[in-house]
Structure formats: structure tokens, C-alpha cells
Amino acid sequence: MAGVSVREMTSKFRKLDKFEGVDFRRWQKKMHFFLTNLNVVYVLSMPMPTVPEDAENESLDETRKQLKWENDDYICRGHILNELWDALESKYMAEDSSSKKFIVSNFHNYR
């Protein structure tokens, strides 16, 4: 599984339902399951491994752990933010377009 890209792994999963602002608990559990399948859910509860500043010769293993955590954190946050952004965009862009139609309608009625 080491050579499998994230894109290939995520294509095997059904797209998560967008978060519509209701039933957060259900969406949260689905997202947790999805992130568990990607093996990145641990970054939500575990802090990033740190290397002491005074350690001149940090081990290669510690460096790899830190880099893996940073990469997994990026993937995890990216998936969460993408889902939330899609929901916010669909909500507020729809309101924005309807308000523009309302303004144009008022302008035409004013003439």
C-alpha cells in the first residue's frame, strides 16, 4: 500500500454527503470513518511529534515520523475543509445570485 497515491485510494470511496448545516453528528461520523480508511484520523487526536531543540543528531526515524504526521495532517484537514467549503459555497453562492436577481428586478421596476 506504500506506493498507492491518495487519489487512487479516495477514488475507491463513495463521495461523502455534503455537510448541509444539519445533522452534524452523522456527517462527523462519516468523515471520521472516511479518514480512518485513509489512515490519517490519528492526527485529530495526537499532537505532532516533536524533536527536542537541543538534539543535534535527531534520528532519521523521528524525522520520518514528523514528516509523515505533517503530510497526514495536510490530507486530513484538506478533506474536511473541502467538504465544508462545498457546503458553504453552495449555500452562500445561491443566496448571492438570488440577491443579484432581486436587485436587478428592483432596478427594472424603478424605471
N, C-alpha and C positions, 0 to 999 in steps of 0.2 A: 504494500500500500504506500510505500515511501515515494514511489515515482508517479503517483496519481495526482493530477492537478486538482485544485479546488473547484474549478469549473466543471470538470468531469464528475466529481463527487456530487456537486449540487444539482447537476442535470438529472441525476437519478431520483431526486426527491420531487414530489409534487410541490408546486409553488404554495407557500403559506398564504392563508387568507390575509387580506389587508386588515390592519387594525383600523376599525371604523369609529373608534371612540366609545364603543360599548363592549361589554363582556371582556374586560381586560384580563381577568384571571385565565380565561380559556385561551386567549391569544398568548399570554405569558407561558402557559404550559406547553403549547405547541412550539413556541420559539425555543423553550428550554430543551424540548425533545430534539428539535432540529439541530441545535448547537451541540447537543450530546452526540448525535450521529456524526457530526463533523469533528468530534474530539477536541472542541475548543471551549466547552462550557466551564471548565475549571477556572478560567480567567475571571469569571464573575465573582468568585468567592475567594480566590487565592491571590495574595499580593505578588507583585513582580519579584522574582528572586534578585537579591542584591548582592553585590560583591563589595566587601569592605574596601574603603578608600585607601587604607594603608597597606593593602595586599599588593605587593609589587608584581608577584608572579601568580596572577589568577589562573586557575586551572582552565584547561580547554573545555572541560565538562561544564563548569559554572558559566562560562561564556555562551556555550551552546544552549544551556537551559534558559538563560536570559534572552537570547535571540529568539528561541522558539516561543517563549511566553509573549514577547513583543509582537511576533508575527501572528500568533493565535489571537491575541487581543485585538489586533487590527481586523482580522477576519470576523471575529465575534461582533465587535462594535459596528463594523460595516454592514453586516446582515441586519442587525437590529435597527440601525439608523435608516437603511434603505426602506424597510417595511414601514417605519413611522413616517418617513418623508413622503412615500407614495400616498399614505392616508391623508396627510396634511395637505399635500398638493391637490389631490382630488377634491377635498373639501373647500379649500380657500380659493382655488382657481375657478371652481364652479361659481362661487359667490362673487368673485371678481368679475367674471363675464356677465353674470346676471345684473350686477350693479351698473356695468357699462351700458347694457341694453336699456336699463331704466333711465339713465342719463340721456341717452340718445333719443329715447321716446319722449322724454320731457322737453328736450330741445325742439323736436318736431312739433309738439303740441303748442309750444310757446310761440312759434311763428304763426 
